[in-house]
Amino acid sequence: MDAQFLVSITFIIATFGLYIGIAVYNKAKETSDFYVAGRGVPPIFNGMAIGADWMSAASFIGMAGTIMLLGYDGLAYIMGWTGGYLLLTFLLAPQLRKYGRYTVPEFIGDRYNSHTARVIAAICTIIISFTYSIGQLSGSGVVIGRLLEIDARIGTMIGVVLIAFYAAFGGMKGITWTQVAQYIILIIAYLVPVIFMSLQITGNPAPWLSYGKIVGEMGELDRQLGISEYFAPFTNGTKWQFLALMFTLMAGTAGLPHVIVRFYTVSTMKAARWSGAWALLFIGLLYLSAPAYAAFSRFILMTNVAGQRISELPAWTETWVNTGKLQVADGNGDGILQWSELIIANDIVVMATPEIANLGMFVIGLVAAGAMAAALSTAGGLMISISSSFAHDIYYRVLRPNATEKKRLSVARWSIVIATLLAGLIALNPPGAITQIVAWAFALASGTFFPALLLGVWWKRSNTPGVISGMLVGLAVTLAYIFAAKYGGFTIAGIIDTGAGVFGAAAAIITNIIVSLSTKAPSQQLQEEVINLRYPEQMNYKDGEVWIDN
């Protein structure tokens, strides 16, 4: 048993102990604790929890790797995911908090006064969160697989057991405070290696300022090797794909049920806005560092690994080859590894970088703990949103309105366990890279919830037939495009499966507007409630006038 294994496992066990301790200490005793943490979370801590919820395995593990392999085209992920928070913070979060419900399907069901709309929204939440959680569990498999030097699939099953336990136990209250701890661990784990690499390569400890110089040097290396330049735009896809992916991720962010529910855990509209502002700061720390991470990793691989004799490759390559995520082939038989002969899965770049840059066993252990924190924090939030959609929106609000609080909590906990196991089974053989699977979840959210919430908050004429047909058409168009593009090779203007949300959102908005205008308007009371959402707490809208609530 080597020292690296002991250090990494110590880091991970210590952090797991911390998470489980927090979950047990903050055990949910009531349904409001389980679903919205009793609505008492301060904005700065809610911002950290949103950051942890948000910075999933896709962000932590997959994004720097995606940018490393795609270059300029990978920036659509950063611009879309960050820009989506502005949309959410200004357009939707405060208004949804003012409506004071537990879940997104509950908002849709009550705003449109329809059980059918509520059930469709609950099913959409389950589909979106389930797709997203496959990416997270797949990520936890990559981490645990490398750590224990076992197949990533066995690692995935270990992650499933952990997530099922602490999400079911603590509910939203336990998960919120666990996510605060996870954010602190994952951001330290992300920043330490990139700062060390910056010092190593450029002598400057600020990677955000120093990596431009390295990108310039890589342009020269790319020309020498005769490969497409790292920062040349649209070499891996069309301009339309870049814009469609960016829109899909922005609109998807604003419609993701497990992120929106975080804004329900604060006490006021003002606190919801501040939560969004803090979240943007905390998320920006990681997202501004990802391009530097990608550039440094690629530079080290191009200068220290490519061009080496295959018999003399660094020891870290062997352990990653064993996980199946790295392939080294001597295609031309000259015994020297060319850049084109190195096949590295984008899911391992962040995990492998501390070893690639020889940063020492403590940094490697810290990154493993951070990656697990990222996968676990998001998976926990996703499982709560699946559970609340089933147990609260379908079981309690539709099937068993007289169920006791104890029975509702029991159903919520069991639905978490079952959902985690099912997602884990699919994650054993994931249908794509982590960032790709997550992009599908965003496409589904932008095709279903974004139009329903946008029109539900800002257009009082949107009615029940409009929102139901809009969600169904948006879901169908998005799913059809993902399958047609991925498996049938069908694309429009070069837009592939990850940009499908642009078609789903357009179809849903047009359908909602046409159907709403050609059917009966909502009741006057519902229309007044919608206008009332746009004003701060103390104001109400009645009979065409704004009046102060005393």
For each residue, the residues with C-beta under 8 A, 3 or more apart:
1: 5 6
2: 5 6
3: 6 7 361
4: 7 8 361 364 365
5: 1 2 8 9 147 148 149
6: 1 2 3 9 10
7: 3 4 10 11 361 362 364 365
8: 4 5 11 12 147 361 364 365 368 369
9: 5 6 12 13 147
10: 6 7 13 14 365
11: 7 8 14 15 365 366 368 369
12: 8 9 15 16 147 365 368 369 372
13: 9 10 16 17
14: 10 11 17 18 369
15: 11 12 18 19 181 185 369 372 373
16: 12 13 19 20 162 372
17: 13 14 20 21
18: 14 15 21 22 181
19: 15 16 22 23 166 178 181 182 376
20: 16 17 23 24 165 166
21: 17 18 24 25
22: 18 19 25 26 170 174 177 178 181
23: 19 20 26 27 166 169 170 174 175 178
24: 20 21 27 169 170 174
25: 21 22 174 177
26: 22 23 170 173 174 176 177 178
27: 23 24 169 170 171 173 174
28: 33 34 170 171 172 173 174 409
29: 33
30: 33 34 38 405
31: 34 35 102 392 405 408 409 412
32: 35 36 38 39 102
33: 28 29 30 36 37 38 171 172 173
34: 28 30 31 171 172 173 384 409 412
35: 31 32 102 103 171 172 261 264 384 388 392
36: 32 33 39 102 172 261 264 265
37: 33 40 41 171 172 173 176 265
38: 30 32 33 173
39: 32 36 264 265 266 267
40: 37 265 267
41: 37 45 46 49 176 265 266
42: 45 46 266 271
43: 46 47 266 271 274 275 277 278
44: 47 48 274 278
45: 41 42 48 49 176 177 180
46: 41 42 43 49 50 176 262 263 265 266 271 275 278 279
47: 43 44 50 51 274 275 276 277 278 279 281 282
48: 44 45 51 52 179 180 183 184 278 282
49: 41 45 46 52 53 175 176 177 179 180 183 262 265
50: 46 47 53 54 259 262 275 276 278 279 282 283
51: 47 48 54 55 183 187 279 282 283 286
52: 48 49 55 179 180 182 183 186 373 374 377 378
53: 49 50 56 179 258 259 262 377 378 381
54: 50 51 59 81 259 279 283 378
55: 51 52 59 60 183 186 283 286 374 377 378
56: 53 59 60 132 135 136 139 374 375 377 378 379 438
57: 60 61 62 135 136 138 139 140 142 371 374 375 378 434
58: 61 62 63 135 136 139 434 435 437 438
59: 54 55 56 62 63 81 286 287 290 374
60: 55 56 57 63 139 186 190 286 350 370 371 374 375
61: 57 58 65 139 142 143 347 348 350 351 371 374 375 434
62: 57 58 59 65 66 135 139 346 347 350 433 434 435 438
63: 58 59 60 66 67 74 77 78 287 290 435
64: 67 68 290 291 293 294 297 349 350 353
65: 61 62 68 69 294 344 345 346 347 348 349 350 435
66: 62 63 69 70 74 77 346 433 435
67: 63 64 70 71 74 75 77 78 290 291 293 294
68: 64 65 71 74 293 294 295 297 298 346 349
69: 65 66 74 344 346
70: 66 67 73 74 236
71: 67 68 74 228 229 230 231 232 235 236
72: 75 230 231 232 233 234 235
73: 70 76 233 234 235 236 237 241 242
74: 63 66 67 68 69 70 71 77 78 294
75: 67 72 78 79 291
76: 73 79 80 242 243 245 246 249
77: 63 66 67 74 80 81 245 249 435
78: 63 67 74 75 81 82 287 290 291
79: 75 76 82 83 246
80: 76 77 83 84 245 246 247 248 249 250 252 253 442
81: 54 59 77 78 84 85 249 250 253 283 287
82: 78 79 85 86 280 283 284 287
83: 79 80 86 87 246 249 250 253
84: 80 81 87 88 249 250 251 252 253 254
85: 81 82 88 89 253 276 279 280 283
86: 82 83 89 90 280
87: 83 84 90 91 92 250 251 253 254
88: 84 85 91 92 93 253 254 259 260 276
89: 85 86 93 94 273 276 277 279 280
90: 86 87 276
91: 87 88 95 254 454 457 458
92: 87 88 95 96 254 260 453 454 457
93: 88 89 96 97 260 263 272 273 275 276
94: 89 97 98 263 269 270 272 273
95: 91 92 98 99 269 457 533 534
96: 92 93 99 101 104 107 260 263 264 272 453 457
97: 93 94 100 263 264 266 268 269 271 272
98: 94 95 269 532 533 537
99: 95 96 107 110 111 533
100: 97 264
101: 96 106 107 110 264
102: 31 32 35 36 106 261 264 388 392
103: 35 106 107 122 125 257 261 264 385 388 389 392 393
104: 96 107 108 121 125 257 260 261 449 453
105: 108 109 118 119 121 122 124 125 257 389 393
106: 101 102 103 109 110 118 392 393 397
107: 96 99 101 103 104 110 111 453 456
108: 104 105 111 112 117 118 121 452 453 456 467
109: 105 106 112 113 114 115 117 118 119 121 393 397
110: 99 101 106 107 113 118
111: 99 107 108 456 526 529 530
112: 108 109 117 456 462 463 464 467 522 526
113: 109 110 464 522 523 526
114: 109 117 118 464 467 468
115: 109 118 119 397 398
116: 119 120 464 468
117: 108 109 112 114 120 121 464 467 468 471
118: 105 106 108 109 110 114 115 121 122 393 397 398
119: 105 109 115 116 122 123 393 394 398
120: 116 117 123 124 468 471 472
121: 104 105 108 109 117 118 124 125 389 393 448 449 452 471
122: 103 105 118 119 125 126 389 390 393 394
123: 119 120 126 127 389
124: 105 120 121 127 128 444 448 449 471 475
125: 103 104 105 121 122 128 129 257 385 386 389 393 449
126: 122 123 129 130 386 389 390 419
127: 123 124 130 131 444 475
128: 124 125 131 132 256 257 441 444 445 448 449
129: 125 126 132 133 257 258 382 383 385 386 389 419 441
130: 126 127 133 134 382 386 419 422 423
131: 127 128 134 135 437 440 441 444
132: 56 128 129 135 136 256 258 378 382 437 438 441
133: 129 130 136 137 378 379 382 383 386 419 420 423 427
134: 130 131 137 138 423 426 427 430 431 437
135: 56 57 58 62 131 132 138 139 427 430 434 435 437 438 441
136: 56 57 58 132 133 139 140 375 376 378 379 382
137: 133 134 140 141 156 159 160 163 375 379 420 423 424 427
138: 57 134 135 141 142 152 156 347 427 430 434 437
139: 56 57 58 60 61 62 135 136 142 143 347 371 374 375 434
140: 57 136 137 143 144 155 156 158 159 162 163 372 375 376 379
141: 137 138 144 145 152 153 154 155 156 157 159 427 428
142: 57 61 138 139 145 146 152 155 323 325 347 348 351 371 434
143: 61 139 140 146 147 155 351 368 371 372 375
144: 140 141 147 148 150 152 154 155 156 158 159 372
145: 141 142 148 149 150 151 152 153 154 155 156 323
146: 142 143 149 152 155 319 320 323 325 348 351 368
147: 5 8 9 12 143 144 155 368
148: 5 144 145 154 155
149: 5 145 146 319 322 323
150: 144 145 154 155
151: 145 154 155 323 324
152: 138 141 142 144 145 146 155 156 323 324 325
153: 141 145 156 157 428 429
154: 141 144 145 148 150 151 157 158
155: 140 141 142 143 144 145 146 147 148 150 151 152 158 159
156: 137 138 140 141 144 145 152 153 159 160 424 427 428
157: 141 153 154 160 161 424 428
158: 140 144 154 155 161 162
159: 137 140 141 144 155 156 162 163 372 375 376 379 424
160: 137 156 157 163 164 420 421 423 424 427
161: 157 158 164 165
162: 16 140 158 159 165 166 376
163: 137 140 159 160 166 167 376 379 380 383 420
164: 160 161 167 168 383 416 417 420 421
165: 20 161 162 168 169
166: 19 20 23 162 163 169 170 174 175 178 376 380
167: 163 164 170 171 175 379 380 383 384 387 416 420
168: 164 165 383 413 414 416 417
169: 23 24 27 165 166 174 413
170: 22 23 24 26 27 28 166 167 173 174 175 178
171: 27 28 33 34 35 37 167 174 175 384 409 412
172: 28 33 34 35 36 37 175 176 261 265 384
173: 26 27 28 33 34 37 38 170 176 177
174: 22 23 24 25 26 27 28 166 169 170 171 177 178
175: 23 49 166 167 170 171 172 178 179 377 380 381 384
176: 26 37 41 45 46 49 172 173 179 180 265
177: 22 25 26 45 49 173 174 180 181
178: 19 22 23 26 166 170 174 175 181 182 377 380
179: 48 49 52 53 175 176 182 183 377 380 381
180: 45 48 49 52 176 177 183 184
181: 15 18 19 22 177 178 184 185 373
182: 19 52 178 179 185 186 373 374 376 377
183: 48 49 51 52 55 179 180 186 187 282 373 377
184: 48 180 181 187 188
185: 15 181 182 188 189 369 370 373
186: 52 55 60 182 183 189 190 286 370 371 373 374 377
187: 51 183 184 190 191 282 285 286 370
188: 184 185 191 192 366 370
189: 185 186 192 193 366 367 369 370 371 373
190: 60 186 187 193 194 286 289 293 350 367 370
191: 187 188 194 195 285 289
192: 188 189 195 196 363 366 367
193: 189 190 196 197 293 353 354 357 359 363 367
194: 190 191 197 198 207 289 292 293 296
195: 191 192 198 199 205 206 207
196: 192 193 199 200 357 359 363
197: 193 194 200 201 207 293 296 297 300 353 357 359
198: 194 195 201 202 204 205 206 207 210 211 292 296
199: 195 196 202 203 204 205
200: 196 197 357
201: 197 198 210 214 296 299 300
202: 198 199 210 211 213 214
203: 199
204: 198 199 207 209 210
205: 195 198 199
206: 195 198 209 210
207: 194 195 197 198 204 210 211 289 292 293 296
208: 211 288 289 292
209: 204 206 212
210: 198 201 202 204 206 207 213 214 292
211: 198 202 207 208 214 215 291 292 295 296
212: 209 215 216
213: 202 210 216 217
214: 201 202 210 211 217 218 295 296 299
215: 211 212 218 219 230 231 295
216: 212 213 219 220
217: 213 214 220 221 299
218: 214 215 221 222 230 231 295 298 299 302
219: 215 216 222 223 229 230 231
220: 216 217 223 224
221: 217 218 224 225 299 302 303
222: 218 219 225 227 228 229 230
223: 219 220 226 229
224: 220 221
225: 221 222 302 306 339
226: 223
227: 222 339 340
228: 71 222 232 235
229: 71 219 222 223 232 235
230: 71 72 215 218 219 222 295 298
231: 71 72 215 218 219
232: 71 72 228 229 235
233: 72 73 239 242
234: 72 73 237 238 239 242
235: 71 72 73 228 229 232
236: 70 71 73
237: 73 234 241 242 494 496
238: 234 241 242 493 494 495
239: 233 234 242 243
240: 243 244 493 494 495 499
241: 73 237 238 244 245 493 494 495 496 498 499
242: 73 76 233 234 237 238 239 245 246
243: 76 239 240 246 247 502
244: 240 241 247 248 495 499 501 502
245: 76 77 80 241 242 248 249 439 498 499
246: 76 79 80 83 242 243 249 250
247: 80 243 244 250 251 446 499 501 502 505
248: 80 244 245 251 252 439 442 443 446 498 499 500 501 502 505
249: 76 77 80 81 83 84 245 246 252 253 439 442 501
250: 80 81 83 84 87 246 247 253 254 446
251: 84 87 247 248 254 255 442 445 446 450 501 505
252: 80 84 248 249 255 256 441 442 443 444 445 446 450 501
253: 80 81 83 84 85 87 88 249 250 256 259 442 445
254: 84 87 88 91 92 250 251 446 450 453 454
255: 251 252 260 445 446 448 449 450 452 453
256: 128 132 252 253 259 260 441 442 445 449
257: 103 104 105 125 128 129 260 261 385 389 445 449
258: 53 129 132 261 262 378 381 382 384 385
259: 50 53 54 88 253 256 262 381
260: 88 92 93 96 104 255 256 257 263 264 453
261: 35 36 102 103 104 172 257 258 264 265 381 384 385 388
262: 46 49 50 53 258 259 265 275 381
263: 46 93 94 96 97 260 266 272 275 276
264: 35 36 39 96 97 100 101 102 103 260 261
265: 36 37 39 40 41 46 49 172 176 261 262
266: 39 41 42 43 46 97 263 271 272 275
267: 39 40 271
268: 97 271 272 537
269: 94 95 97 98 272 273 536 537
270: 94 273 274 536 537
271: 42 43 46 97 266 267 268 274 275
272: 93 94 96 97 263 266 268 269 275 276
273: 89 93 94 269 270 276 277
274: 43 44 47 270 271 277 278
275: 43 46 47 50 93 262 263 266 271 272 278 279
276: 47 50 85 88 89 90 93 263 272 273 279 280
277: 43 47 89 273 274 280 281
278: 43 44 46 47 48 50 274 275 281 282
279: 46 47 50 51 54 85 89 275 276 282 283
280: 82 85 86 89 276 277 283 284
281: 47 277 278 284 285
282: 47 48 50 51 183 187 278 279 285 286
283: 50 51 54 55 81 82 85 279 280 286 287
284: 82 280 281 287 288
285: 187 191 281 282 288 289
286: 51 55 59 60 186 187 190 282 283 289 290
287: 59 63 78 81 82 283 284 290
288: 208 284 285 291 292
289: 190 191 194 207 208 285 286 292 293
290: 59 63 64 67 78 286 287 293 294
291: 64 67 75 78 211 288 294 295
292: 194 198 207 208 210 211 288 289 295 296
293: 64 67 68 190 193 194 197 207 289 290 296 297 349 350 353
294: 64 65 67 68 74 290 291 297 298 349
295: 68 211 214 215 218 230 291 292 298 299
296: 194 197 198 201 207 211 214 292 293 299 300 353 357
297: 64 68 197 293 294 300 301 349 352 353 356 357
298: 68 218 230 294 295 301 302
299: 201 214 217 218 221 295 296 302 303
300: 197 201 296 297 303 304 305 353 356 357
301: 297 298 304 305 306 342 344 356
302: 218 221 225 298 299 305 306 339
303: 221 299 300 306 307
304: 300 301 308 314 356
305: 300 301 302 308 313 314 317 337 342 356
306: 225 301 302 303 337 338 339 342
307: 303 336 337 338 339
308: 304 305 312 313 336 337
309: 312 313 335 336 337
310: 313 328 330 335 336 337
311: 335
312: 308 309
313: 305 308 309 310 317 318 328 337
314: 304 305 317 355 356
315: 318 319
316: 319 320 352 355 356
317: 305 313 314 320 321 326 328
318: 313 315 321 322
319: 146 149 315 316 322 323 355
320: 146 316 317 323 325 326 348 352 355
321: 317 318 324 326 327 328
322: 149 318 319
323: 142 145 146 149 151 152 319 320 326 348
324: 151 152 321
325: 142 146 152 320 344 345 347 348
326: 317 320 321 323 343 344 345 348 352
327: 321 342 343 344
328: 310 313 317 321 337 341 342 343
329: 341 343
330: 310 333 334 335 336 337 341
331: 338 340 341
332: 338 341
333: 330
334: 330
335: 309 310 311 330
336: 307 308 309 310 330
337: 305 306 307 308 309 310 313 328 330 341 342
338: 306 307 331 332 341 342
339: 225 227 302 306 307 342
340: 227 331
341: 328 329 330 331 332 337 338
342: 301 305 306 327 328 337 338 339
343: 326 327 328 329
344: 65 69 301 325 326 327 348 349 352
345: 65 325 326 348 433
346: 62 65 66 68 69 349 433 435
347: 61 62 65 138 139 142 325 351 433 434
348: 61 65 142 146 320 323 325 326 344 345 351 352
349: 64 65 68 293 294 297 344 346 352 353
350: 60 61 62 64 65 190 293 353 367 371
351: 61 142 143 146 347 348 367 368 371
352: 297 316 320 326 344 348 349 355 356
353: 64 193 197 293 296 297 300 349 350 356 357 359 367
354: 193 357 359 360 363 364 367
355: 314 316 319 320 352 358 359 364
356: 297 300 301 304 305 314 316 352 353
357: 193 196 197 200 296 297 300 353 354
358: 355
359: 193 196 197 353 354 355 363 364
360: 354 363 364
361: 3 4 7 8 364 365
362: 7 365 366
363: 192 193 196 354 359 360 366 367
364: 4 7 8 354 355 359 360 361 367 368
365: 4 7 8 10 11 12 361 362 368 369
366: 11 188 189 192 362 363 369 370
367: 189 190 192 193 350 351 353 354 363 364 370 371
368: 8 11 12 143 146 147 351 364 365 371 372
369: 8 11 12 14 15 185 189 365 366 372 373
370: 60 185 186 187 188 189 190 366 367 373 374
371: 57 60 61 139 142 143 186 189 350 351 367 368 374 375
372: 12 15 16 140 143 144 159 368 369 375 376
373: 15 52 181 182 183 185 186 189 369 370 376 377
374: 52 55 56 57 59 60 61 139 182 186 370 371 377 378
375: 56 57 60 61 136 137 139 140 143 159 371 372 378 379
376: 19 136 140 159 162 163 166 182 372 373 379 380
377: 52 53 55 56 175 178 179 182 183 186 373 374 380 381
378: 52 53 54 55 56 57 132 133 136 258 374 375 381 382
379: 56 133 136 137 140 159 163 167 375 376 382 383 420
380: 163 166 167 175 178 179 376 377 383 384
381: 53 175 179 258 259 261 262 377 378 384 385
382: 129 130 132 133 136 258 378 379 385 386
383: 129 133 163 164 167 168 379 380 386 387 416 419 420
384: 34 35 167 171 172 175 258 261 380 381 387 388 416
385: 103 125 129 257 258 261 381 382 388 389
386: 125 126 129 130 133 382 383 389 390 415 416 419
387: 167 383 384 390 391 412 413 415 416 419
388: 35 102 103 261 384 385 391 392 393 412
389: 103 105 121 122 123 125 126 129 257 385 386 392 393 394
390: 122 126 386 387 393 394 395 411 412 415
391: 387 388 394 395 396 408 411 412 415
392: 31 35 102 103 106 388 389 395 396 397 408 412
393: 103 105 106 109 118 119 121 122 125 388 389 390 396 397 398
394: 119 122 389 390 391 397 398 399
395: 390 391 392 398 399 400 403 408 411
396: 391 392 393 399 400 401 403 408
397: 106 109 115 118 392 393 394 401
398: 115 118 119 393 394 395 401
399: 394 395 396
400: 395 396 403 407
401: 396 397 398
402:
403: 395 396 400 407 408 411
404: 407 408
405: 30 31 408 409
406: 409 410
407: 400 403 404 410 411
408: 31 391 392 395 396 403 404 405 411 412
409: 28 31 34 171 405 406 412 413
410: 406 407 413 414
411: 390 391 395 403 407 408 414 415
412: 31 34 171 387 388 390 391 392 408 409 415 416
413: 168 169 387 409 410 416 417
414: 168 410 411 417 418
415: 386 387 390 391 411 412 418 419
416: 164 167 168 383 384 386 387 412 413 419 420
417: 164 168 413 414 420 421
418: 414 415 421 422
419: 126 129 130 133 383 386 387 415 416 422 423
420: 133 137 160 163 164 167 379 383 416 417 423 424
421: 160 164 417 418 424 425
422: 130 418 419 425 426
423: 130 133 134 137 160 419 420 426 427
424: 137 156 157 159 160 420 421 427 428
425: 421 422 428
426: 134 422 423 429 430 431
427: 133 134 135 137 138 141 156 160 423 424 430
428: 141 153 156 157 424 425
429: 153 426
430: 134 135 138 426 427 433 434 437
431: 134 426 437
432: 436 437 440 486
433: 62 66 345 346 347 430 436 437
434: 57 58 61 62 135 138 139 142 347 430 437 438
435: 58 62 63 65 66 77 135 346 438 439
436: 432 433 439 440 497 498
437: 58 131 132 134 135 138 430 431 432 433 434 440 441
438: 56 58 62 132 135 434 435 441 442
439: 245 248 249 435 436 442 443 497 498
440: 131 432 436 437 443 444 482 497 498 500
441: 128 129 131 132 135 252 256 437 438 444 445
442: 80 248 249 251 252 253 256 438 439 445 446 501
443: 248 252 439 440 446 447 478 481 482 497 498 499 500 501 504
444: 124 127 128 131 252 440 441 447 448 475 478 479 501 504
445: 128 251 252 253 255 256 257 441 442 448 449 450 501
446: 247 248 250 251 252 254 255 442 443 449 450 478 501 502 504 505
447: 443 444 450 451 474 475 477 478 500 501 503 504 505 507 508
448: 121 124 128 255 444 445 451 452 471 474 475 478 504 508
449: 104 121 124 125 128 255 256 257 445 446 452 453 471
450: 251 252 254 255 445 446 447 453 454 505 508
451: 447 448 454 455 470 471 474 505 508 509 512
452: 108 121 255 448 449 455 456 467 470 471 508 512
453: 92 96 104 107 108 254 255 260 449 450 456 457
454: 91 92 254 450 451 457 458 459 509
455: 451 452 458 459 462 466 467 470 509 512 513 516
456: 107 108 111 112 452 453 459 462 467 530
457: 91 92 95 96 453 454 530 533 534
458: 91 454 455 534
459: 454 455 456 462 513 516 530
460: 522 526 527 530 531
461: 516 517 521 522 527
462: 112 455 456 459 466 467 512 513 516 522
463: 112 466 467 515 516 519 520 521 522
464: 112 113 114 116 117 467 468 522
465: 468 469 515 516 519
466: 455 462 463 469 470 511 512 513 514 515 516 519
467: 108 112 114 117 452 455 456 462 463 464 470 471 512 516
468: 114 116 117 120 464 465 471 472
469: 465 466 472 473 511 512 515
470: 451 452 455 466 467 473 474 508 509 511 512 515
471: 117 120 121 124 448 449 451 452 467 468 474 475 508
472: 120 468 469 475 476
473: 469 470 476 477 507 508 511
474: 447 448 451 470 471 477 478 504 505 507 508 511
475: 124 127 444 447 448 471 472 478 479 504
476: 472 473 479 480
477: 447 473 474 480 481 503 504 507 508
478: 443 444 446 447 448 474 475 481 482 500 501 503 504
479: 444 475 476 482 483
480: 476 477 483 484
481: 443 477 478 484 485 497 500 503 504
482: 440 443 478 479 485 486 497 500
483: 479 480 486 487 488
484: 480 481 487 488 490
485: 481 482 488 489 490 491 495 496 497 500
486: 432 482 483 496 497
487: 483 484
488: 483 484 485
489: 485
490: 484 485
491: 485 494 495 496
492: 495 503
493: 238 240 241
494: 237 238 240 241 491
495: 238 240 241 244 485 491 492 499 500 502 503
496: 237 241 485 486 491 499
497: 436 439 440 443 481 482 485 486 500
498: 241 245 248 436 439 440 443
499: 240 241 244 245 247 248 443 495 496 502
500: 248 440 443 447 478 481 482 485 495 497 503 504
501: 244 247 248 249 251 252 442 443 444 445 446 447 478 504 505
502: 243 244 247 248 446 495 499 505 506
503: 447 477 478 481 492 495 500 506 507
504: 443 444 446 447 448 474 475 477 478 481 500 501 507 508
505: 247 248 251 446 447 450 451 474 501 502 508 509
506: 502 503 509 510
507: 447 473 474 477 503 504 510 511
508: 447 448 450 451 452 470 471 473 474 477 504 505 511 512
509: 451 454 455 470 505 506 512 513
510: 506 507 513 514
511: 466 469 470 473 474 507 508 514 515
512: 451 452 455 462 466 467 469 470 508 509 515 516
513: 455 459 462 466 509 510 516 517
514: 466 510 511 517 518
515: 463 465 466 469 470 511 512 518 519
516: 455 459 461 462 463 465 466 467 512 513 519
517: 461 513 514
518: 514 515
519: 463 465 466 515 516
520: 463
521: 461 463 527
522: 112 113 460 461 462 463 464 526 527
523: 113 526 527
524: 527 528
525: 528 529
526: 111 112 113 460 522 523 529 530
527: 460 461 521 522 523 524 530 531
528: 524 525 531 532 541 542
529: 111 525 526 532 533
530: 111 456 457 459 460 526 527 533
531: 460 527 528 534 535 541
532: 98 528 529 535 539 540 541
533: 95 98 99 457 529 530
534: 95 457 458 531 541
535: 531 532 539 540 541 546
536: 269 270 539
537: 98 268 269 270 549
538: 548 549
539: 532 535 536 546 547 548 549
540: 532 535 546 547 548 549
541: 528 531 532 534 535 545 546
542: 528 545 547
543:
544:
545: 541 542
546: 535 539 540 541
547: 539 540 542
548: 538 539 540
549: 537 538 539 540
550:
